[in-house]
């Protein structure tokens, strides 16, 4: 069941240009694993990022039984398991299939669907039924099995968060209709809401027909005339086009509490934990003398080294009146078993599910009373998760880097931790090589390791400012990154 994978095609941001079908689809899955320096890697698709508590427990069991125990969130709201043994493929597939995480072996890498994480929780339209319908339609389509692991569907509740991610087929809720967008174009087509999922599937199947000659993996990789004809053909069955450019920047849910009116309520002290008892099933993973249980606001966390503590802020937080959901970010997208158990136990106690976001965060649906929200956020902060937008970790991301990836030129996760500074408006992403695996979309600060040091640039969609190069000087690198984020304000 385990298949070693060829190298993936270069990121379109690199000198390699568009990704074409000239080397096989290299995206990993659960049946076709990727060999990395730290063992095999599996990517488990989680459509819309929605996980029941039972399926979350199954993922933890898979990580512990076959891998290194940790769970890694991806930029599409999926989960990666690392450190897998070379012969685990059959057992892993059996475990995931039994939990309902592998409904179709033929489509396991085609089920790439992102959805607005707060949909239905803060006054926005709910998307659960449409999400389930689209996933079922994809799995029932023989043609859709040929979609590459890079092809992406998006379901946006109307706020524009996932519409900004540059998906290949996007459905945007708009009253009693959906707006259908093909690729990154400015045109949308209005269709009845009940027809949205099927229209999205038809658009994906039309893309496959259009891509036969070009070998493109994604809509944006099609030659311009072919892409224009694809949009015209889809529009011919959907009605007149409307001009509505996608948002320039994808806005993630801010860490903290989210109320039914769509507001974010955060407490003083950067999510400092009150004295509280963690939720059921939580066993903190600490060792004598460790600082792992300190709230995030009180430490600068280096994932590869010790934490450095500061004097805690004992000012009592002001709990919200109530909350429909809680949102947390995950430093560098890496979750320990203890953190995952705490999140799963919280889901069981309240809304019954977790929603993984495309920004490597997690939304926990409620409802929560004000006291429950404060206590739960306190426990999550004590476990090392980001519970307030002013955490220095907010917006900081990185690829796996050394030692897990042989292509990486640096341990970019350790470098990102060492360069932490004040939270900025835009995300910053550290890459160990030109591939920039997992980089964000829209506006962001791009930090790439090179043989000569690091190259820093400000990216806005397909445009980027001239880069600045910093030699191997950690202090200068941290200062340059902070200055880049400040200039982008």
Secondary structure, DSSP 8 states (H G I E B T S, - for coil): -----------TTSTT-S-BSSS------SSS-EEETTEEEEEE--GGGEEEHHHHHHHHHHHHHHS-S-EEE-TTS-EEEEEE-TT-HHHHHHHHHHTTS-S-GGGTTT--EEE-TTTTTSSS---HHHHHHHHHHHHH-TGGGGS-TT--EEEE-SSSTTGGG--SEEEEEETTEEEEEETT-SEEEEEEGGGHHHHHHHHHHHHHHHTTTT-BSSGGGS-HHHHHHHHHHHHHTT--EEE----SS-----SEEE-TTS-EE--TTTS---S----TT------TT--TTS-GGGEE--TTS--EE-----------SEEEEEEEE-GGGEE-HHHHHHHHHHHHHTTSEEEE-TTSEEEEEEEEEHHHHHHHHHHHHHTT-B-STTSTTTTEEE---TTT-TT-SS-HHHHHHHT--S--SSEEEEESSTT-TT---SEEEEEEEETTEEEEEEEETTEE---EEE-S-HHHHHHHHHHHHHHT-
